[in-house]
Amino acid sequence: MARRLDRVNELMKREISAVVQRDFEFPNQLVTVNGVEITQDLKEGKVWVGVLGGSPGPVLEKLNAQHGMIQKRVMKRVVLRCTPVLKFYQDSSVERGVDVVRLLEEVDELPKAPEEE
């Protein structure tokens, strides 16, 4: 069952991402669907969204307000026993990754210690 759920999660992620890119406009922001977790009974789904270039608050509010429309469009392409109710959450992993890269660049710029013989 877990493998089937993994396939459903990946398929939902791909389709939700397509709907968000096609039907929503977020000026000066990059919005990505980073992950989807559907419950085993297929009734609820958490959608993890990454937002670069601004505050994620308005983006999440807009997506959660329009979750019914998103569900409807996704379910036209994904046929499941029941339609999961989607809720959108902030995924800050991309921001953390950018911070780690920035820190690594800072460490690389530090003066090197003299080598001992």
Buried (B, 14 or more C-beta within 10 A) or exposed (E): EEEEBEEBBEBBBBBBBBBBEEEBEBEEBEBBBBBBBBEEEBEEBBBBBBBEEBEBEEBBEBBBEBBEEBBEBBBEEBEEEEBBEBEBBBBEEBBEEEEEEEEEEEEEEEEEEEEEE
